[in-house]
Amino acid sequence: MLVRASEALLRPRRAFLCRLGAGGKRGRRLSGGAAGEATLGCFPLNRALLRLQGPDAETFLQGLLTNDVARLTEAVGGASSAPPRALYAHALNVQGRCLYDVILYRIHESPQDEPHILLECDAAALDSLQKHLKLYKIRRKVNITPCLDLSLWAVIPKELSKDVAYKLREHTSKAVLVTPDPRVDVMGWRLITSKDADPVHIVPGSQIGSIKDYHRHRYKQGIPEGIKDLPSGVALPLESNLAYLNGISFTKGCYIGQELTARTHHMGVVRKRLLPIRLSGPVPPEGIPEGAEVQSESGKSAGKYRAGGDELGIALLRLAHIHEPLHLKLSDDSRISLAASIPQWWPKSTNK
């Protein structure tokens, strides 16, 4: 089934790009390159898709995920406002810790159609997530099947410009779906194609990028994705910046894990957050062990390393220490200095 992205779907992203312009402060290259080369990178993702289809698909997911799934089918602000094509969310355990980070894609066109939703997850968690969903399915009228015939790509411009949205809008009929990444603007677009499709033929002016460059971009921006960044049963949603990433509703009502998350939100205190980090020393050949302790200059614990690649990564850090000199303590008692930063896309009120 082909889905053509509507004018309303791309309008917010086009406005964002127009504000930046090709020479805007944040309109910087993802990587260097000469004029005339491809302006868009299409990155193959190690992510998988599940298809949920049936009359109860929406209400079924509503009780399992942090975001308001009803937004996918209900127009907001009148008939002229189309529902979003994609939503970001976490599935939590009963203790309120993240099990899976997911992106939902609406395939059906109107609220009158039978709900048809694609659910993106870490490829390594596909079987586990499918079992999790079927555990709670009970008598719900919803079919849950893996989409082995589809591929998922991230489309990220090397330079932000208003032309990107127009190119994507004009050529979406060749794709299963293309939509702005629902998390944050700096992550570009998500593209779903058939398994044998070449995204370069779908998105003009693009070239295939490496998954390593995609992860470097994510880590530079402090965007967690997948089970390495968000360990199942360990990561807390608000510490993982779920609210900043448009992945949670505090008004939708009950879902699994909601109680602790809502209590933390209403208390208004989140002392630790995932932040992008840059290492200034050589990385050991075996890499940085997951959970390596981050310490202040005085040796006080400031947080834990979560994941990364080369000198870039993310760490769960106490906000009180992020402007201090920090280092990673390794198992052989060696140290690597690191610097943490506040992402530009964070709400400005937290930029301190």
C-alpha positions as CSV (number, residue, x, y, z in Angstrom):
1,M,0.0,0.0,0.0
2,L,1.5,3.3,-1.0
3,V,1.2,6.4,1.2
4,R,1.7,9.8,-0.2
5,A,2.8,12.4,2.5
6,S,0.4,15.3,2.5
7,E,1.2,19.0,2.3
8,A,0.2,19.4,6.0
9,L,2.5,16.6,6.9
10,L,5.6,18.4,5.6
11,R,4.5,22.0,6.5
12,P,6.1,22.1,10.0
13,R,9.4,20.7,8.7
14,R,9.4,23.1,5.8
15,A,8.9,26.0,8.1
16,F,11.8,24.9,10.2
17,L,14.1,24.6,7.2
18,C,13.0,28.0,5.9
19,R,13.8,29.6,9.2
20,L,17.3,28.1,9.2
21,G,18.1,28.7,5.5
22,A,21.2,27.3,3.9
23,G,23.5,29.8,5.7
24,G,21.8,29.8,9.1
25,K,23.7,29.2,12.2
26,R,22.4,25.7,12.7
27,G,22.4,24.9,8.9
28,R,25.7,23.2,9.1
29,R,27.0,20.2,7.1
30,L,26.6,16.7,8.5
31,S,29.9,16.0,7.0
32,G,32.3,17.9,4.7
33,G,31.9,17.8,0.9
34,A,32.3,19.8,-2.3
35,A,29.5,21.7,-4.0
36,G,27.4,19.6,-6.4
37,E,27.6,16.4,-4.4
38,A,24.6,14.7,-2.9
39,T,22.8,16.9,-0.4
40,L,20.9,14.1,1.4
41,G,22.2,11.0,3.1
42,C,20.1,7.9,3.2
43,F,21.2,5.7,6.0
44,P,20.2,2.0,6.3
45,L,18.9,1.4,9.8
46,N,19.3,-1.7,12.0
47,R,15.6,-1.4,12.9
48,A,12.7,-3.6,12.2
49,L,8.9,-3.1,11.6
50,L,5.9,-4.8,13.0
51,R,2.5,-4.4,11.3
52,L,-0.5,-4.0,13.6
53,Q,-3.9,-4.0,11.8
54,G,-7.4,-4.4,13.1
55,P,-10.2,-2.5,14.7
56,D,-8.6,-2.6,18.2
57,A,-5.0,-1.7,17.1
58,E,-5.2,1.9,18.4
59,T,-6.8,1.1,21.8
60,F,-4.5,-1.8,22.2
61,L,-1.3,0.3,21.8
62,Q,-2.8,3.1,23.9
63,G,-2.5,1.0,27.0
64,L,1.1,-0.1,26.4
65,L,2.9,3.1,25.2
66,T,3.8,6.4,26.7
67,N,2.5,8.6,23.9
68,D,-1.1,9.3,23.0
69,V,-1.7,6.9,20.1
70,A,-5.2,8.4,19.5
71,R,-3.3,11.4,18.0
72,L,-2.6,9.2,14.9
73,T,-6.3,9.1,14.0
74,E,-7.8,12.2,15.6
75,A,-7.4,15.6,13.8
76,V,-6.4,18.3,16.2
77,G,-7.6,21.9,15.8
78,G,-10.3,21.3,13.2
79,A,-10.6,19.5,9.9
80,S,-7.8,21.5,8.3
81,S,-5.3,20.0,10.8
82,A,-4.2,16.5,9.7
83,P,-3.2,13.9,12.3
84,P,0.5,13.2,12.4
85,R,1.9,10.4,10.3
86,A,4.4,9.2,13.0
87,L,4.7,9.2,16.8
88,Y,7.7,8.4,19.1
89,A,7.1,6.4,22.3
90,H,8.5,4.0,24.8
91,A,7.0,0.7,26.1
92,L,7.6,0.5,29.8
93,N,7.6,-2.3,32.4
94,V,5.4,-2.1,35.5
95,Q,8.3,-0.4,37.4
96,G,8.2,2.5,34.8
97,R,11.5,1.6,33.1
98,C,11.9,1.4,29.3
99,L,11.6,-1.9,27.6
100,Y,11.5,-0.7,24.0
101,D,11.8,2.6,22.1
102,V,9.5,2.6,19.1
103,I,8.2,4.9,16.4
104,L,4.6,4.4,15.2
105,Y,3.7,5.1,11.5
106,R,0.1,5.6,10.5
107,I,-0.7,3.8,7.2
108,H,-4.5,4.2,7.2
109,E,-5.7,7.5,5.8
110,S,-8.7,8.6,7.8
111,P,-10.3,7.9,11.2
112,Q,-13.0,6.0,9.4
113,D,-10.5,3.4,8.1
114,E,-9.5,0.3,10.0
115,P,-6.4,1.2,12.0
116,H,-3.2,0.1,10.2
117,I,0.0,1.0,12.1
118,L,3.7,0.1,11.5
119,L,5.8,-0.2,14.7
120,E,9.5,0.5,14.4
121,C,11.9,-1.1,16.9
122,D,15.5,-2.2,17.4
123,A,16.0,-5.2,15.1
124,A,17.5,-7.2,17.9
125,A,14.4,-6.6,20.0
126,L,11.9,-7.6,17.3
127,D,11.0,-11.1,18.6
128,S,10.9,-9.9,22.2
129,L,8.6,-7.0,21.4
130,Q,6.3,-9.2,19.4
131,K,6.0,-11.6,22.4
132,H,5.4,-8.6,24.7
133,L,2.6,-7.4,22.5
134,K,1.0,-10.8,22.1
135,L,1.1,-11.3,25.9
136,Y,-1.2,-8.3,26.3
137,K,-3.3,-8.9,23.2
138,I,-5.8,-11.2,25.0
139,R,-9.0,-10.9,22.9
140,R,-8.2,-7.7,21.1
141,K,-9.0,-7.7,17.4
142,V,-5.6,-6.9,16.1
143,N,-3.2,-8.8,13.9
144,I,0.5,-8.5,14.7
145,T,3.0,-9.6,12.0
146,P,6.6,-8.7,11.2
147,C,7.2,-6.7,8.0
148,L,10.1,-8.7,6.4
149,D,9.4,-7.2,3.0
150,L,10.1,-3.6,4.1
151,S,13.3,-1.6,4.7
152,L,13.7,1.5,6.9
153,W,16.0,4.4,6.2
154,A,16.9,7.7,7.9
155,V,17.1,10.6,5.5
156,I,19.3,13.4,6.8
157,P,20.4,16.5,4.9
158,K,24.0,17.4,4.9
159,E,22.9,21.0,4.8
160,L,19.5,22.2,6.0
161,S,17.6,24.0,3.2
162,K,14.0,24.6,2.2
163,D,14.6,22.5,-1.0
164,V,14.7,19.3,1.0
165,A,11.1,19.2,2.0
166,Y,10.0,19.9,-1.6
167,K,12.1,17.1,-3.0
168,L,10.7,14.6,-0.6
169,R,7.1,15.7,-1.1
170,E,7.4,15.4,-4.9
171,H,8.7,11.9,-4.8
172,T,6.9,10.1,-2.0
173,S,4.7,8.2,-4.3
174,K,7.6,5.9,-4.9
175,A,7.9,5.0,-1.3
176,V,5.7,3.1,1.2
177,L,5.9,6.1,3.5
178,V,8.1,9.2,4.2
179,T,7.6,11.4,7.2
180,P,9.6,13.8,9.4
181,D,11.2,12.0,12.3
182,P,8.7,12.6,15.1
183,R,11.4,13.0,17.7
184,V,13.3,16.2,16.8
185,D,14.1,18.2,13.6
186,V,17.8,17.4,13.6
187,M,17.0,13.7,12.9
188,G,15.6,14.5,9.4
189,W,13.1,12.1,8.0
190,R,12.1,8.4,8.2
191,L,11.7,6.6,4.9
192,I,10.0,3.2,4.5
193,T,10.5,1.3,1.2
194,S,10.0,-2.1,-0.2
195,K,13.0,-4.5,0.4
196,D,14.3,-4.3,-3.1
197,A,13.9,-0.5,-3.6
198,D,16.9,1.8,-4.0
199,P,16.3,5.0,-1.9
200,V,18.6,6.9,-4.3
201,H,16.0,6.4,-7.0
202,I,13.2,7.6,-4.6
203,V,15.0,10.6,-3.1
204,P,16.8,12.7,-5.8
205,G,20.0,14.3,-4.8
206,S,20.7,11.6,-2.2
207,Q,23.5,9.0,-1.6
208,I,23.7,5.9,0.6
209,G,25.5,6.7,3.8
210,S,27.1,4.4,6.4
211,I,25.3,3.4,9.5
212,K,28.4,4.5,11.5
213,D,27.9,8.0,10.3
214,Y,24.2,7.9,11.2
215,H,25.2,6.8,14.8
216,R,27.8,9.5,15.0
217,H,25.2,12.1,14.1
218,R,22.8,10.7,16.7
219,Y,25.5,10.8,19.4
220,K,26.6,14.2,18.5
221,Q,23.0,15.4,19.0
222,G,22.4,13.2,22.2
223,I,19.6,11.1,20.6
224,P,19.3,7.6,22.2
225,E,18.1,4.8,20.0
226,G,17.9,1.0,20.5
227,I,18.7,-1.3,23.3
228,K,22.4,-0.3,23.7
229,D,21.4,3.3,24.4
230,L,18.3,2.4,26.4
231,P,19.0,-0.9,28.2
232,S,15.8,-2.8,28.6
233,G,14.5,-2.6,32.2
234,V,17.2,-0.1,33.2
235,A,16.6,3.2,31.4
236,L,14.0,5.6,32.9
237,P,12.0,7.6,30.3
238,L,12.3,11.1,31.7
239,E,16.1,10.6,32.3
240,S,16.2,9.5,28.7
241,N,14.7,12.9,27.6
242,L,11.5,11.3,26.4
243,A,9.5,14.5,27.1
244,Y,12.0,16.6,25.1
245,L,11.8,14.0,22.2
246,N,8.0,14.4,21.9
247,G,7.5,10.8,23.1
248,I,5.2,11.1,26.1
249,S,1.7,12.3,26.9
250,F,0.9,13.4,30.5
251,T,-2.8,13.7,29.8
252,K,-3.7,10.4,28.0
253,G,-4.6,8.3,31.0
254,C,-3.3,5.0,32.2
255,Y,-0.7,2.8,30.6
256,I,1.8,0.3,31.9
257,G,4.5,2.0,33.9
258,Q,2.6,5.3,34.0
259,E,2.5,5.8,37.8
260,L,6.2,6.4,38.5
261,T,6.6,8.4,35.3
262,A,3.7,10.7,36.1
263,R,4.9,11.1,39.7
264,T,8.4,12.1,38.6
265,H,7.0,14.6,36.1
266,H,4.7,16.3,38.6
267,M,7.4,16.5,41.2
268,G,9.4,18.4,38.5
269,V,12.8,17.1,39.5
270,V,14.9,15.1,37.1
271,R,18.5,15.1,38.5
272,K,20.1,12.9,35.8
273,R,19.8,13.0,32.0
274,L,21.3,11.4,28.9
275,L,23.7,13.9,27.4
276,P,26.1,13.8,24.4
277,I,29.7,13.5,25.4
278,R,33.1,13.8,23.6
279,L,36.1,11.9,24.8
280,S,39.5,13.7,24.6
281,G,41.8,10.7,25.1
282,P,42.4,7.6,23.1
283,V,39.7,5.0,23.3
284,P,40.9,1.5,24.2
285,P,40.8,-1.0,21.3
286,E,38.1,-3.0,23.1
287,G,36.0,0.1,23.5
288,I,34.4,1.6,26.6
289,P,32.5,-0.9,28.8
290,E,28.8,-0.2,29.2
291,G,28.1,1.4,32.5
292,A,31.7,2.7,33.1
293,E,31.6,5.2,35.8
294,V,31.9,8.9,35.1
295,Q,33.7,10.8,37.9
296,S,34.4,14.4,38.7
297,E,37.9,15.8,39.3
298,S,37.5,15.0,43.0
299,G,36.6,11.4,42.3
300,K,32.9,11.9,43.1
301,S,30.5,9.8,40.9
302,A,28.8,12.0,38.2
303,G,27.1,9.3,36.2
304,K,27.6,6.4,33.9
305,Y,28.7,5.9,30.3
306,R,25.9,4.4,28.2
307,A,27.0,3.9,24.6
308,G,29.0,5.4,21.8
309,G,31.4,5.1,18.9
310,D,35.0,6.4,18.8
311,E,35.2,9.7,20.6
312,L,31.4,10.4,20.6
313,G,28.8,8.9,22.8
314,I,26.1,9.5,25.4
315,A,26.2,9.2,29.2
316,L,23.6,9.4,32.0
317,L,25.0,12.3,34.0
318,R,24.0,14.2,37.1
319,L,23.1,17.7,35.9
320,A,24.9,19.3,38.9
321,H,28.2,18.0,37.5
322,I,28.0,18.5,33.8
323,H,30.0,21.8,33.7
324,E,32.9,20.3,35.8
325,P,36.0,18.5,34.4
326,L,34.9,14.9,34.1
327,H,36.6,11.6,33.2
328,L,35.7,8.0,32.6
329,K,37.2,5.5,35.1
330,L,38.2,2.3,33.3
331,S,38.7,-1.2,34.8
332,D,42.5,-0.9,34.7
333,D,42.4,2.3,36.7
334,S,43.2,4.4,33.6
335,R,41.1,7.5,32.9
336,I,39.8,9.3,29.8
337,S,38.7,12.9,30.0
338,L,35.4,13.8,28.6
339,A,33.2,16.9,28.0
340,A,29.4,16.9,28.2
341,S,27.2,19.4,26.3
342,I,23.6,20.5,26.3
343,P,22.0,19.8,22.9
344,Q,20.8,22.8,20.9
345,W,17.4,21.2,20.4
346,W,16.6,21.0,24.1
347,P,14.0,23.4,25.4
348,K,15.8,26.7,26.1
349,S,14.6,26.8,29.7
350,T,16.7,23.8,30.4
351,N,19.8,25.2,28.6
352,K,21.7,26.1,31.8
